[in-house]
């Protein structure tokens, strides 16, 4: 099953849309920094994501990016693999990536330069394309470098912010649901005549066996006052945990 960039960075539906807008804006700004270019594309991939997020200033360039990512051939895969810039000054004579070269020439692209930026397990590429042969002008190169570095900083900061919000939400949920777990432990202690530590362990193991969240199980225990679960909990009490260490075999001749 594929994992998207938004899933990896923990972005909500709004966060994913914001990320897409950010990538599209970065592609537009990169093309603007190189007035002689015919357009630009951007890819972003986080460690653990199967599918990079992409943006392009023109549909033909978007197709060109998709072909590179699918075949693993072209300046974008080369930049991702090496962590260094990958450029083709004249695709009419450059023989490194035959598949990419053929597709690029077919849409009129003669040159390209792909810059790569990586930080905090997030990698972004910015590619600028030209209808004419020749390297990316130095001024445009420097402007694109500054733009890509700034954009990556913003993406990383946004990801950290959203991760922090998610952690706060999880902590808040845990704190709000903790009292119900404590009540369920109290009921289990009364029904089974055990201490708090054993009661919590039995409820935890039962939640794992039934594939229920502990807090959801606790709500059932409190609502029913433990009726209907005594038998299951008593069985668990006399069943070793699945992660318990296996007793060592007795030595031969002992």
N, C-alpha and C positions, 0 to 999 in steps of 0.2 A: 504494500500500500504506500502510495507516494505521500511525502510530507512536504507541505508548503513552507515557504519562508515565513509567512505570517504565523503558522503554528509554532515554528521553532522559536521565534522571537516573542511569542506570547501575545501577539496583537489581537485585539478584539475585531469585530466586523468594522467598527469605525477606524480602528488602528490600521487595519489592512488597507482600507480605502485611502487613509492618510498616507500610507507608505507608497501606494500606487501613484498618488498625486505628486509626492516628492520625487519619485523616479522620473515621471513625465516632465516635471519642471526642470530637473537636472539635465535631461536630454535636450530640452529647448535652450537652456542657458549655454550648454556646451556648443551647440550649433551656432548660437549667437556670438560666442567667443571666437569662432573661426568663420568669418564672413565669407571666405572663399569655399567653404565646405558645402556639400549638398545635403547635409543632415547629420544626425548623431543618434547613438543608441546607448542604453544603460542596462547593465545587469546587476543584480544583487543576490548574493547567496550566503546563507549562514551555515555554519558547521551543523551537520545533521539534517539539512534540508535536501530533498531529492530534486525539487524543481526550482530553479532560480526565478526570481521576479524580473521582468524585463519592461523596457519602455523604448519607444522609437519615435522619431519625428516624422516618419513616412512609412506607409504600409510595406513598401518594397524593402526597406531596411529592417523592418520587423521580421519579414520572411527570411532575410539573410541571417539574422540572429538565431531564429528558430532552427534553421538548417545547421548552423555551427554547433549549437548545443545538442542537437540530436545525433550528429555524426562525430562530434568530438574533434572536428577539423576546422581550423581557421585561427585568426588572431585572438579571438576571445578565449577559446579553450587553451591556446598557447600561453596567454597572459595569466589565466587562472592557474595553470599547472606550474608555471615558472615563478609567478609573483613579480614578473618584470614586464615592461612595456613590449608590445608586439606590433610592429608596423610593416606595411607594404607600400613602398614608394611608387611602384608601378606594377600593377597586377598583370599587365600585358606580358611582362617578362618574368615575374616572380613565380617560381614553380613549387613553392613549399606546400601549398594547400590546394591541390588541383580542383577538388569539389567546390570549395569556397570561391576560388578564382573564377571558375566557370559561371557560378551563380552571380558573382559580383559584376563581372563583365557583361552578363546578360541584362542587368538592370542599369548599365552605364557607369558603374563605379570603377574607377581606375586606381584609387589609392585609399589607404585607411591607416589609422593610428589608434591603438587600444592602450589606454593607460589603466593601471590596476592599483587599487587602494585597499588595504586590509588592516583591520583593527578589531580587537575584542571579538574574535570568532565571526566577524562579518566582512565579506569581501565584495567590493563594488568595482565594476569596470565601466569606463567611459570610452566609447569609440566614436571617432570623427571620420567621416567619409568624404571623398572628393571625386568630382567628375574628371578632374585633370590629374596627371601624374605629378609626383613630387612629395617631399616630406611635409609634415604639418609645420607651418611657420613657427618660429621660435616664440613670438609673442603669443600666438594662439596656444602653443604648447604650455607655456607658463601659466596662462590664464586658466586653461583646462585643469592643470595640476592643482592650482589653488581652489578652483571650484569643486573638484572631486574630493579633495581633502576636507574642505568645509562641509560638504554634503554628508560625507561619511561620519564626521564628528556629530552632526545633527542626528543622523540615523541611530548612532550608538547611544547618544544621550536620550533619544526618544524611547529606544528599546529598554534602557535601564529604568526610565521613569515608569513605563508600563509594567515592567517586572516588579518594581517596588509597589505599585498599586495593587497588583495581583497578590503579592505576599501579605500586604496589609489586609486585603479582603479575606484571604484565607485565615489569617490570625483572628480577625474580627468574628468570622463564622465559628472558629474553634472556641473562642471565649464565650460566645453566646450559647453554644451547644454543650459546653462543659458541665453546667449544672444538671442537665438531664442525664448525662452519663454518670455523674456522682449519685443521683437518685437511684438509677438502675443498679449500680453497684451495691447500694444500701439494701435494696430489695433482695438481690442475690445473696448477700451476706446473711440476711434473715432467713431466707428459704433454705439455704444450704448449710448454714452454720459455719461459714468460713470467714477468713479475714478479708480486708479490703483488697489486698494485693492479689489474692487468689480469685476473688470475685471479678476484678477487672480483667485478669488473664482469661478466665472462662468466657466472659462476654466477648473479648477480643477474638478468641479462637472460634467462637460460634459465629461471629460476624464474617470471619474469613471462610468458614465452611459453607455458609449460606450465601456468600457473595453479596453481603449487605454492608453498608457503611455502619460503623459502630454507633454513631449518633442515631441513625434510623432504628437500629435494633434496640437501643436504649429507650427510645420513645415507645416502642411496643411493650417493653418490659414494664415501664411505668404505667402505661395505659391499662395493661391487663393485670398489674400487680404481680407479674411473674407467672400467672396461671397459664399452663400449656407449655411452658419452657422448662419446668423443673426437671422433667425426664431427660431432655437433651443436655441440660447443664450437668446433671448427675452423671450421665454417660461420659461426657467430656472430662469430668473430674477424675474418672478412673481410666482415661485413655491418655497415653503419653503424647505430648505435642509432636507434630510431624518433624519439627526442627530440633527435637531433643536428641542428645548424643546417644549413639547405639552402644550398649554395654559391650566391653571388649570380651572376646572369646576367652574361655578359661584355658590356660596353657596346658599342653599335652602332658599327661602324667601327674597333674596336680591333684 
